[in-house]
């Protein structure tokens, strides 16, 4: 880390508009910084007055011998809501370095440039100066994120002709589909210079109703619930359905929280991110729960927060050595300091489905890829398959009837996944993986990413990236 600090450059861009603050006239600013060799850039965009969104872009060393226009970009969107893509997605899942700041063997940087954004405002290093400015809907989050993309892509010609893929995990899937539509609109209106390559939905919270109805049967099938636990789970799922049908979305979120507690108690604290584990045995799940709005929402999440141990070091890293490297984080901003507020602000939108948005993307010809970990509970494959069956897309029947093809990491190796495709809808079933597919099955996840993005880089184990 010390050896890299001398390579930093920084620039401050001052907007022409002024605003009146408590201490007098203030200037609205956007701040950017990076490394002298151009391998990394990061910064803030003020997407609305007093609402600041942080981004971090990595240039892949693997694309040195590839025409720049052929090299894709992946924008990673974390879930929660309130989780930090810059922290969790980057250092715990797919970025060039792990949480010990050592090179990650299976980083997605081998297949694409990576753009991490702390989305929405309030997540990670992103922040609002007034809590009333936190987004209350997925559409509001999409509007802010699109403004960031306009600022970033319109000012960088080298990004404009390269395919951008919106890759999401968990609640991030709802951001991805709403943002995908907002991006298409901005492109059509001439406001955004960007080439949308597709939307990638990893274990995504697209239809909460379908997921809560999947929990009981799945856990009963794998012996984590008995018939009494199944009955209790299904009873609360029915209550959630009734609340959703009557438009009681905030109440449905509260019932969802009760359902998590009931399932946890009835299953002796099954890990909602991997049914093969107990809740205190999955360090990434613990960190994700701690740093998103999940902590404090239910008895289950309170239990999780009490179990956070070694995985909690991501917070000290982000507020310590990484903050020192970035240099532009305001003094009064703590990474994850507003995360819980993000969840609370989105409580009335949390349980709303986004199946219609997926349908619209498909009808507009956008490539939509869905992948799911076999062992996930919270966004279980049963639930994902259920909402896909509700699509009104004209190609659905042909997709259903298409081949279920095995996927391997090595020729002659064991089956790691299955895939199914028809025109612009693609599905990957990833075996042996829970909610965090890139962590549990990094090799096949990277191979999958190469197929999705049509990256020209060969698959190999090892990153050229170094601090």
C-alpha positions as CSV (number, residue, x, y, z in Angstrom):
1,X,0.0,0.0,0.0
2,X,2.8,2.5,0.9
3,X,4.5,1.8,-2.4
4,X,1.4,2.9,-4.3
5,X,0.7,6.2,-2.6
6,X,3.3,8.1,-4.6
7,X,1.4,7.1,-7.8
8,X,-1.8,8.8,-6.8
9,X,-3.2,11.7,-8.8
10,X,-6.2,13.8,-7.8
11,X,-8.4,16.3,-9.5
12,X,-11.4,18.3,-8.2
13,X,-14.0,19.5,-10.6
14,X,-16.1,22.4,-9.4
15,X,-19.7,22.7,-10.6
16,X,-21.0,26.1,-11.8
17,X,-24.0,26.0,-9.6
18,X,-23.9,27.3,-6.0
19,X,-26.1,26.4,-3.0
20,X,-26.6,28.1,0.3
21,X,-25.6,26.0,3.3
22,X,-25.7,26.5,7.0
23,X,-22.2,28.2,7.0
24,X,-22.9,30.4,4.0
25,X,-22.4,29.8,0.3
26,X,-21.0,26.4,-0.6
27,X,-19.8,25.0,-3.9
28,X,-21.2,21.6,-5.2
29,X,-18.2,19.5,-6.2
30,X,-17.4,16.2,-7.9
31,X,-14.1,14.6,-6.9
32,X,-12.1,12.1,-8.8
33,X,-8.7,10.4,-8.1
34,X,-6.7,7.4,-9.3
35,X,-3.3,5.9,-10.0
36,X,-0.8,7.4,-12.4
37,X,-0.7,4.4,-14.6
38,X,-4.5,4.5,-15.1
39,X,-5.1,1.1,-13.7
40,X,-7.6,2.5,-11.1
41,X,-9.8,5.5,-10.9
42,X,-12.4,6.4,-8.2
43,X,-14.5,9.4,-7.2
44,X,-17.7,10.9,-6.1
45,X,-20.6,12.2,-8.2
46,X,-23.2,14.5,-6.6
47,X,-26.3,12.8,-8.2
48,X,-28.6,15.3,-6.4
49,X,-27.8,18.3,-4.2
50,X,-26.3,16.9,-1.0
51,X,-26.5,13.3,-2.3
52,X,-23.0,11.8,-3.1
53,X,-22.4,8.5,-4.8
54,X,-18.9,6.8,-4.8
55,X,-17.5,4.7,-7.7
56,X,-14.3,2.8,-8.2
57,X,-13.1,1.6,-11.7
58,X,-10.4,-1.0,-12.3
59,X,-8.7,-1.5,-15.6
60,X,-7.9,-5.1,-16.3
61,X,-4.3,-6.0,-17.0
62,X,-5.5,-8.9,-19.1
63,X,-6.7,-6.6,-21.9
64,X,-3.3,-5.2,-22.9
65,X,-3.2,-7.2,-26.1
66,X,-7.0,-6.9,-26.9
67,X,-8.6,-4.1,-28.9
68,X,-10.2,-1.8,-26.3
69,X,-13.6,-1.8,-28.0
70,X,-13.8,-5.6,-27.6
71,X,-13.2,-5.5,-23.8
72,X,-16.3,-5.5,-21.7
73,X,-17.0,-3.6,-18.5
74,X,-19.0,-5.1,-15.5
75,X,-20.8,-2.8,-13.1
76,X,-21.3,-4.7,-9.9
77,X,-24.4,-3.9,-7.8
78,X,-24.6,-5.2,-4.2
79,X,-27.7,-6.1,-2.3
80,X,-28.9,-5.4,1.2
81,X,-30.4,-3.0,0.5
82,X,-27.5,-1.0,2.0
83,X,-24.6,-3.4,1.1
84,X,-21.4,-1.9,-0.3
85,X,-20.3,-3.0,-3.7
86,X,-17.0,-1.2,-3.2
87,X,-16.4,-3.2,0.0
88,X,-18.3,-6.5,-0.1
89,X,-18.4,-7.2,-3.9
90,X,-14.9,-5.9,-4.4
91,X,-12.9,-7.3,-1.5
92,X,-15.0,-10.3,-0.5
93,X,-16.2,-11.6,-3.9
94,X,-14.9,-10.6,-7.3
95,X,-12.4,-7.8,-7.1
96,X,-8.6,-8.0,-7.7
97,X,-7.7,-8.2,-4.0
98,X,-9.2,-10.1,-1.1
99,X,-9.9,-8.8,2.3
100,X,-6.3,-9.5,3.2
101,X,-5.3,-7.3,0.3
102,X,-3.7,-10.2,-1.5
103,X,-4.3,-11.0,-5.2
104,X,-7.5,-13.0,-5.8
105,X,-6.9,-16.0,-8.1
106,X,-10.4,-15.9,-9.7
107,X,-11.1,-12.2,-9.9
108,X,-13.6,-11.2,-12.6
109,X,-11.0,-8.6,-13.6
110,X,-9.6,-11.4,-15.8
111,X,-12.6,-11.1,-18.0
112,X,-13.6,-7.5,-17.9
113,X,-12.9,-4.1,-16.4
114,X,-14.7,-3.8,-13.1
115,X,-16.8,-0.8,-11.9
116,X,-18.0,-0.9,-8.3
117,X,-20.5,1.7,-7.1
118,X,-21.8,2.1,-3.6
119,X,-25.4,2.2,-4.6
120,X,-27.8,3.7,-3.6
121,X,-26.7,6.8,-1.8
122,X,-26.0,5.9,1.9
123,X,-24.3,2.6,1.1
124,X,-20.6,2.1,1.7
125,X,-18.7,5.4,1.1
126,X,-21.8,7.0,-0.6
127,X,-23.6,9.4,1.7
128,X,-26.3,12.0,2.0
129,X,-26.0,15.2,3.9
130,X,-29.7,15.0,4.9
131,X,-31.3,11.7,5.7
132,X,-34.5,12.8,3.9
133,X,-32.5,12.5,0.6
134,X,-32.2,8.7,0.9
135,X,-34.0,6.9,-1.9
136,X,-37.4,5.4,-1.1
137,X,-37.9,3.3,-4.3
138,X,-35.9,1.2,-6.7
139,X,-36.8,3.7,-9.4
140,X,-35.3,6.5,-7.5
141,X,-32.1,4.5,-7.0
142,X,-32.1,3.8,-10.8
143,X,-32.4,7.6,-11.5
144,X,-29.4,8.4,-9.3
145,X,-27.3,5.6,-10.7
146,X,-28.1,6.6,-14.3
147,X,-26.9,10.2,-13.4
148,X,-23.6,8.7,-12.2
149,X,-23.2,6.8,-15.5
150,X,-24.0,9.9,-17.5
151,X,-21.3,11.8,-15.6
152,X,-18.8,8.9,-15.9
153,X,-19.3,7.6,-19.5
154,X,-20.1,10.9,-21.2
155,X,-16.8,12.3,-20.0
156,X,-14.7,9.2,-20.9
157,X,-14.7,8.4,-24.6
158,X,-12.7,5.2,-24.1
159,X,-15.7,3.7,-22.2
160,X,-18.5,4.6,-24.6
161,X,-18.1,1.9,-27.3
162,X,-17.5,-1.0,-24.9
163,X,-20.3,-3.2,-23.7
164,X,-21.4,-2.5,-20.1
165,X,-23.0,-5.3,-18.1
166,X,-25.1,-4.6,-15.0
167,X,-24.2,-7.5,-12.8
168,X,-26.1,-7.8,-9.5
169,X,-26.4,-9.9,-6.4
170,X,-29.4,-10.3,-4.1
171,X,-31.4,-7.0,-3.8
172,X,-29.0,-5.6,-6.3
173,X,-31.0,-7.4,-8.9
174,X,-33.9,-5.0,-8.4
175,X,-31.5,-2.1,-9.0
176,X,-30.2,-3.8,-12.1
177,X,-33.5,-4.2,-13.9
178,X,-34.8,-0.8,-13.0
179,X,-31.5,0.8,-13.9
180,X,-31.3,-1.2,-17.1
181,X,-34.6,0.4,-18.2
182,X,-33.5,3.9,-17.1
183,X,-30.2,3.5,-19.0
184,X,-32.0,2.4,-22.2
185,X,-34.2,5.5,-21.9
186,X,-31.3,7.8,-21.4
187,X,-29.5,6.3,-24.4
188,X,-32.5,6.7,-26.6
189,X,-32.9,10.3,-25.5
190,X,-29.3,11.1,-26.3
191,X,-28.4,11.8,-22.7
192,X,-26.1,8.9,-22.1
193,X,-23.2,7.6,-24.4
194,X,-23.2,4.0,-23.4
195,X,-23.5,0.5,-25.0
196,X,-25.6,-1.8,-22.7
197,X,-24.3,-5.3,-23.1
198,X,-26.9,-7.0,-20.7
199,X,-28.2,-7.5,-17.2
200,X,-26.9,-10.3,-15.0
201,X,-29.1,-11.3,-12.0
202,X,-27.2,-13.4,-9.5
203,X,-29.4,-14.9,-6.7
204,X,-31.6,-11.8,-7.1
205,X,-34.6,-10.7,-5.0
206,X,-36.8,-10.2,-8.1
207,X,-40.0,-11.7,-6.7
208,X,-40.1,-11.7,-2.8
209,X,-43.4,-13.6,-2.8
210,X,-42.0,-16.5,-4.7
211,X,-39.0,-16.6,-2.5
212,X,-40.8,-16.7,0.8
213,X,-43.0,-19.5,-0.5
214,X,-39.9,-21.5,-1.5
215,X,-38.2,-21.4,2.0
216,X,-40.4,-23.9,3.8
217,X,-40.6,-26.6,1.1
218,X,-36.8,-26.3,0.4
219,X,-35.8,-26.6,4.0
220,X,-38.2,-29.4,4.6
221,X,-36.7,-31.3,1.7
222,X,-33.2,-30.9,3.0
223,X,-34.3,-31.8,6.6
224,X,-33.7,-28.4,8.2
225,X,-37.4,-28.1,9.0
226,X,-40.0,-30.6,10.2
227,X,-43.6,-30.6,9.2
228,X,-44.5,-28.2,12.1
229,X,-41.8,-25.8,10.9
230,X,-43.0,-26.0,7.4
231,X,-46.6,-25.2,8.5
232,X,-45.4,-22.1,10.4
233,X,-43.3,-21.0,7.4
234,X,-46.1,-21.4,4.9
235,X,-48.6,-19.7,7.2
236,X,-46.5,-16.5,7.3
237,X,-45.8,-16.7,3.6
238,X,-49.6,-16.7,3.0
239,X,-49.9,-13.7,5.2
240,X,-47.2,-11.9,3.1
241,X,-49.1,-12.8,-0.1
242,X,-52.3,-11.3,1.3
243,X,-50.4,-8.1,2.3
244,X,-48.8,-7.8,-1.1
245,X,-52.1,-8.3,-2.9
246,X,-53.7,-5.5,-0.8
247,X,-50.7,-3.1,-1.3
248,X,-49.4,-3.3,2.3
249,X,-45.8,-3.4,1.3
250,X,-44.3,-2.1,4.5
251,X,-46.4,-4.5,6.5
252,X,-45.2,-7.3,4.2
253,X,-41.6,-6.4,5.0
254,X,-42.4,-6.7,8.8
255,X,-44.0,-10.1,8.2
256,X,-40.9,-11.2,6.2
257,X,-38.8,-10.3,9.2
258,X,-41.0,-12.5,11.4
259,X,-40.8,-15.3,8.9
260,X,-37.0,-15.1,9.0
261,X,-37.1,-15.4,12.8
262,X,-39.5,-18.4,12.7
263,X,-37.4,-20.2,10.1
264,X,-34.3,-19.6,12.0
265,X,-35.7,-20.9,15.3
266,X,-37.3,-23.9,13.7
267,X,-34.2,-24.9,11.8
268,X,-31.7,-24.3,14.6
269,X,-30.4,-21.2,12.9
270,X,-29.9,-22.3,9.3
271,X,-27.7,-20.0,7.2
272,X,-30.1,-18.2,4.9
273,X,-27.3,-18.0,2.4
274,X,-26.3,-21.7,2.4
275,X,-28.6,-24.4,3.8
276,X,-25.6,-26.7,4.4
277,X,-24.3,-24.3,7.1
278,X,-25.5,-22.9,10.4
279,X,-25.8,-19.1,10.5
280,X,-22.6,-18.5,12.5
281,X,-20.4,-20.6,10.1
282,X,-20.5,-18.3,7.1
283,X,-18.3,-15.3,7.5
284,X,-19.3,-13.5,4.2
285,X,-22.9,-13.9,5.1
286,X,-22.3,-12.4,8.5
287,X,-20.5,-9.5,7.0
288,X,-23.2,-8.9,4.4
289,X,-25.9,-8.9,7.1
290,X,-23.9,-6.6,9.3
291,X,-23.0,-4.0,6.6
292,X,-26.5,-3.9,5.0
293,X,-29.8,-3.0,6.5
294,X,-30.5,-6.5,7.7
295,X,-29.0,-6.0,11.2
296,X,-31.6,-5.0,13.7
297,X,-34.6,-5.8,11.4
298,X,-35.3,-9.1,13.0
299,X,-34.4,-11.4,15.8
300,X,-32.5,-13.5,13.2
301,X,-30.4,-10.6,12.1
302,X,-29.7,-9.5,15.7
303,X,-28.4,-13.0,16.2
304,X,-26.2,-12.7,13.1
305,X,-24.8,-9.4,14.3
306,X,-23.8,-10.9,17.6
307,X,-21.9,-13.6,15.8
308,X,-19.8,-11.4,13.5
309,X,-16.2,-12.2,14.3
310,X,-13.3,-12.3,11.9
311,X,-15.4,-11.3,8.9
312,X,-16.0,-8.0,10.6
313,X,-12.4,-6.9,9.6
314,X,-13.7,-5.6,6.3
315,X,-15.1,-2.6,8.1
316,X,-11.7,-1.9,9.7
317,X,-10.0,-2.3,6.3
318,X,-12.5,0.0,4.5
319,X,-12.3,2.7,7.3
320,X,-8.5,2.2,7.6
321,X,-6.0,1.3,5.0
322,X,-8.4,1.6,2.0
323,X,-9.7,5.0,3.2
324,X,-6.1,6.2,3.4
325,X,-5.4,5.0,-0.1
326,X,-8.4,6.7,-1.6
327,X,-7.8,10.0,0.2
328,X,-11.0,11.7,-1.0
329,X,-13.4,10.3,1.6
330,X,-14.8,13.2,3.7
331,X,-13.7,13.2,7.3
332,X,-17.1,12.8,8.7
333,X,-18.1,9.9,6.4
334,X,-17.7,6.3,7.7
335,X,-17.9,3.4,5.4
336,X,-21.2,1.7,6.0
337,X,-22.3,4.5,8.4
338,X,-25.6,5.0,6.8
339,X,-26.3,1.4,5.6
340,X,-29.1,0.7,8.0
341,X,-30.8,3.9,7.1
342,X,-30.9,2.7,3.4
343,X,-32.8,-0.4,4.3
344,X,-35.3,1.6,6.5
345,X,-35.8,4.1,3.7
346,X,-36.6,1.3,1.2
347,X,-38.9,-0.6,3.6
348,X,-42.0,0.1,1.6
349,X,-40.4,-1.0,-1.7
350,X,-38.5,-4.0,-0.3
351,X,-41.2,-6.6,-1.0
352,X,-42.3,-5.2,-4.4
353,X,-41.7,-7.6,-7.3
354,X,-39.7,-6.6,-10.4
355,X,-40.8,-9.4,-12.8
356,X,-42.5,-6.8,-15.1
357,X,-39.2,-5.0,-15.5
358,X,-37.4,-8.2,-16.5
359,X,-40.2,-8.8,-19.1
360,X,-39.7,-5.3,-20.5
361,X,-35.9,-5.8,-20.8
362,X,-36.4,-9.1,-22.6
363,X,-39.0,-7.6,-25.0
364,X,-36.6,-4.7,-25.8
365,X,-34.0,-7.3,-26.8
366,X,-31.7,-6.8,-23.8
367,X,-29.6,-9.9,-22.9
368,X,-30.8,-11.1,-19.4
369,X,-28.8,-13.7,-17.6
370,X,-30.0,-15.3,-14.4
371,X,-27.7,-17.4,-12.2
372,X,-28.5,-19.2,-8.9
373,X,-26.5,-21.1,-6.3
374,X,-27.9,-24.5,-5.6
375,X,-27.6,-24.1,-1.8
376,X,-29.1,-20.6,-1.4
377,X,-32.2,-20.1,0.8
378,X,-33.0,-16.5,0.8
379,X,-33.1,-16.3,-3.0
380,X,-33.6,-20.0,-3.5
381,X,-33.5,-21.6,-7.0
382,X,-37.1,-22.8,-6.4
383,X,-38.2,-19.2,-6.1
384,X,-36.2,-18.0,-9.1
385,X,-37.7,-20.7,-11.3
386,X,-41.2,-19.8,-10.0
387,X,-40.9,-16.1,-11.0
388,X,-39.3,-17.0,-14.4
389,X,-42.4,-19.1,-15.1
390,X,-44.5,-15.9,-14.6
391,X,-42.8,-14.0,-17.4
392,X,-45.0,-12.9,-20.3
393,X,-42.1,-12.9,-22.7
394,X,-43.0,-14.5,-26.0
395,X,-39.9,-16.7,-26.0
396,X,-40.6,-18.3,-22.5
397,X,-41.9,-21.6,-23.9
398,X,-39.0,-22.1,-26.2
399,X,-36.6,-21.3,-23.3
400,X,-38.3,-23.9,-21.1
401,X,-38.0,-26.5,-23.8
402,X,-34.3,-25.7,-24.6
403,X,-31.5,-28.0,-23.7
404,X,-30.2,-28.3,-20.1
405,X,-26.5,-28.3,-20.7
406,X,-23.7,-29.2,-18.2
407,X,-20.9,-26.8,-17.6
408,X,-17.4,-27.8,-16.5
409,X,-14.2,-25.9,-15.4
410,X,-11.9,-28.4,-17.1
411,X,-12.5,-30.9,-19.8
412,X,-13.5,-34.2,-18.3
413,X,-14.0,-32.7,-14.9
414,X,-17.0,-32.9,-12.7
415,X,-20.2,-31.1,-13.5
416,X,-20.1,-27.6,-11.9
417,X,-23.3,-26.1,-13.3
418,X,-26.0,-26.3,-15.9
419,X,-27.1,-23.7,-18.4
420,X,-30.1,-23.1,-20.6
421,X,-30.6,-20.3,-23.2
422,X,-33.0,-19.1,-25.8
423,X,-32.3,-15.9,-27.7
424,X,-31.7,-13.3,-25.0
425,X,-32.6,-15.2,-21.8
426,X,-30.0,-17.3,-20.2
427,X,-30.0,-19.3,-16.9
428,X,-27.2,-20.9,-15.0
429,X,-27.8,-23.4,-12.1
430,X,-24.5,-23.4,-10.1
431,X,-23.9,-26.6,-8.1
432,X,-22.4,-26.5,-4.7
433,X,-22.8,-22.7,-4.3
434,X,-24.9,-20.7,-1.9
435,X,-26.0,-17.1,-2.2
436,X,-22.4,-15.9,-2.9
437,X,-21.7,-17.8,-6.1
438,X,-18.4,-16.2,-7.0
439,X,-17.0,-17.2,-3.6
440,X,-18.3,-20.7,-3.4
441,X,-17.6,-21.7,-7.0
442,X,-15.1,-19.2,-8.3
443,X,-13.8,-21.2,-11.3
444,X,-17.2,-21.9,-12.9
445,X,-18.4,-18.4,-12.0
446,X,-15.5,-16.9,-13.9
447,X,-16.1,-19.2,-16.9
448,X,-19.8,-18.2,-16.8
449,X,-18.8,-14.5,-16.8
450,X,-16.6,-15.1,-19.9
451,X,-19.6,-16.6,-21.7
452,X,-22.0,-13.8,-20.7
453,X,-19.7,-11.0,-21.7
454,X,-18.1,-12.8,-24.6
455,X,-14.7,-11.7,-23.2
456,X,-11.8,-12.5,-25.5
457,X,-9.6,-13.4,-22.5
458,X,-8.8,-17.1,-21.9
459,X,-9.7,-18.7,-18.6
460,X,-6.8,-19.1,-16.2
461,X,-6.2,-19.2,-12.5
462,X,-4.2,-16.3,-11.4
463,X,-4.3,-12.5,-11.4
464,X,-1.6,-10.1,-12.6
465,X,-2.9,-7.4,-10.3
466,X,-0.8,-6.3,-7.4
467,X,-0.9,-3.6,-4.8
